[in-house]
């Protein structure tokens, strides 16, 4: 089971790829989140943070996939044409990582306060 449901992903992105491809993207996004959480020392992050980071990474994976088949149109995302496809992908990935890092930082601060 992935953190982001296929129905939600399709509703938010308008993606018309097959369920199989979307499932692989959502699974890959979850693995990327898990890898980053592991890199951060496995802090306990709330489900909303993990979901939002996974959604951002799934969007980046979708943009990357559409870039490969030549159908990516940056005007359908929240990003401007000026940066192009690579900038949109980089920005989505960076937002996801920042979200996880901020959640980990807050978790560490909470643990430090609780252990005083």
C-alpha positions as CSV (number, residue, x, y, z in Angstrom):
1,X,0.0,0.0,0.0
2,X,1.4,3.4,-1.0
3,X,1.1,6.6,1.0
4,X,-0.7,8.3,-1.8
5,X,-3.7,6.6,-3.3
6,X,-3.9,6.4,-7.1
7,X,-7.3,8.1,-7.2
8,X,-5.9,11.1,-5.3
9,X,-2.8,11.3,-7.5
10,X,-4.9,11.2,-10.7
11,X,-7.3,13.9,-9.3
12,X,-4.5,16.2,-8.4
13,X,-2.3,15.7,-11.5
14,X,-4.8,14.8,-14.2
15,X,-2.5,11.9,-15.1
16,X,-3.9,9.6,-17.7
17,X,-1.2,6.9,-17.6
18,X,-2.2,3.3,-16.8
19,X,-2.9,2.2,-13.3
20,X,0.2,0.0,-13.5
21,X,2.5,2.9,-14.3
22,X,0.9,5.1,-11.7
23,X,1.3,2.3,-9.1
24,X,5.0,2.0,-10.0
25,X,5.5,5.8,-9.6
26,X,3.7,5.9,-6.3
27,X,5.8,2.9,-5.0
28,X,9.0,4.6,-6.2
29,X,8.0,7.8,-4.5
30,X,7.5,5.9,-1.2
31,X,10.9,4.3,-1.6
32,X,12.5,7.7,-2.1
33,X,10.8,9.0,1.0
34,X,11.9,5.9,3.0
35,X,15.5,6.4,1.8
36,X,15.5,10.1,2.9
37,X,13.9,9.2,6.3
38,X,16.6,6.6,6.8
39,X,19.3,9.0,5.8
40,X,17.9,11.4,8.4
41,X,18.2,8.8,11.1
42,X,14.7,7.3,11.0
43,X,12.9,10.1,12.9
44,X,9.3,9.5,13.7
45,X,7.4,11.7,11.2
46,X,3.7,12.2,11.1
47,X,1.6,10.6,8.4
48,X,0.8,13.9,6.8
49,X,4.4,14.8,6.3
50,X,5.2,11.4,4.8
51,X,2.2,11.6,2.5
52,X,2.9,15.2,1.3
53,X,6.6,14.3,0.6
54,X,5.6,11.2,-1.3
55,X,3.1,13.2,-3.3
56,X,5.7,15.8,-4.3
57,X,8.1,13.1,-5.3
58,X,5.4,11.2,-7.3
59,X,4.7,14.5,-9.1
60,X,8.5,14.8,-9.9
61,X,8.5,11.2,-11.1
62,X,5.5,12.0,-13.3
63,X,7.2,15.0,-14.8
64,X,10.3,13.0,-15.4
65,X,8.3,10.3,-17.1
66,X,6.4,12.8,-19.3
67,X,9.7,14.4,-20.2
68,X,11.0,11.1,-21.5
69,X,8.0,10.6,-23.7
70,X,8.0,14.2,-24.9
71,X,4.5,15.1,-23.5
72,X,5.5,17.2,-20.5
73,X,3.9,20.6,-20.5
74,X,5.1,22.8,-17.6
75,X,2.0,25.0,-18.0
76,X,-0.1,22.2,-16.4
77,X,1.9,22.4,-13.2
78,X,2.4,25.2,-10.6
79,X,5.7,26.1,-12.2
80,X,6.6,28.6,-14.9
81,X,7.9,27.9,-18.3
82,X,11.1,29.9,-17.6
83,X,12.8,27.1,-15.7
84,X,11.7,24.3,-17.9
85,X,11.1,20.6,-17.1
86,X,14.3,20.0,-15.2
87,X,13.7,23.0,-12.9
88,X,10.1,21.8,-12.2
89,X,11.4,18.3,-11.3
90,X,14.3,19.7,-9.2
91,X,11.9,22.0,-7.4
92,X,9.4,19.3,-6.5
93,X,12.2,17.0,-5.2
94,X,13.7,19.8,-3.2
95,X,10.3,20.7,-1.6
96,X,9.8,17.0,-0.6
97,X,13.3,16.8,1.0
98,X,12.8,20.1,2.8
99,X,9.5,18.9,4.1
100,X,11.1,15.7,5.5
101,X,14.1,17.5,6.9
102,X,11.8,20.1,8.7
103,X,9.7,17.3,10.1
104,X,12.9,15.5,11.4
105,X,14.2,18.8,12.9
106,X,10.9,19.3,14.7
107,X,11.0,15.7,16.0
108,X,14.5,16.1,17.3
109,X,13.6,19.4,19.1
110,X,10.6,17.7,20.7
111,X,12.7,14.7,21.8
112,X,15.3,17.1,23.3
113,X,12.6,18.9,25.3
114,X,10.9,15.7,26.4
115,X,14.3,14.3,27.7
116,X,15.1,17.3,29.9
